[in-house]
Amino acid sequence: MLLRIDPASPVPLFAQLAESIRLDVVGGAVKPGDRLPSAREVASSLEINLHTVLRAYQVLRDEGLVDLRPGRGAVVTAQATSYSELGESIPKLVARARQLGLSVSALTAIIRQEYNS
């Protein structure tokens, strides 16, 4: 798992970290039952505050994507399977949008509209 953050981004670090983990789940790099690195390890390797990592893990816990267990750390839940299934359908959607000549912004607008309806 490669955790990615951009300190120059206006997006808060905890949100970037949570998104990075979600992307790894969608991409299949992280599966149900996998243990995430300890918050201390992540904080040290990314040179960010421990509480930032803990907040990202709590966001993922609140979404049901990870289970935080004392002594065991953050463990990916079975819900990750649903994320992986979504990840499998996205390339098909993008390929179809390309065939239709839709731009990224048009596809994004369609997804936003559907998501908000």
SULRAGI-V773351 format. One record per pair of residues at least 6 apart in sequence whose C-alpha atoms are under 7 Angstrom apart, sorted by the first residue. I is the first residue (numbers start at 1). J is the second residue. If there is no record, write none. Layout:
i=I j=J
i=I j=J
//
This chain:
i=1 j=24
i=1 j=29
i=3 j=17
i=3 j=20
i=3 j=21
i=4 j=17
i=4 j=20
i=5 j=13
i=5 j=16
i=5 j=17
i=13 j=52
i=14 j=52
i=14 j=53
i=14 j=55
i=14 j=56
i=15 j=56
i=17 j=56
i=18 j=56
i=18 j=57
i=18 j=60
i=24 j=30
i=25 j=31
i=25 j=80
i=25 j=83
i=25 j=84
i=26 j=83
i=26 j=84
i=26 j=86
i=26 j=87
i=27 j=84
i=27 j=87
i=28 j=84
i=31 j=76
i=31 j=80
i=32 j=76
i=32 j=77
i=32 j=78
i=32 j=80
i=32 j=81
i=33 j=75
i=33 j=76
i=33 j=77
i=34 j=75
i=34 j=76
i=35 j=74
i=35 j=75
i=35 j=76
i=36 j=74
i=36 j=75
i=38 j=73
i=39 j=50
i=39 j=53
i=39 j=54
i=40 j=50
i=42 j=53
i=43 j=49
i=43 j=50
i=43 j=53
i=60 j=66
i=61 j=67
i=61 j=68
i=64 j=79
i=65 j=76
i=65 j=77
i=65 j=79
i=65 j=80
i=66 j=74
i=66 j=75
i=66 j=76
i=66 j=77
i=67 j=74
i=67 j=75
i=67 j=76
i=67 j=77
i=68 j=74
i=68 j=75
i=97 j=107
//
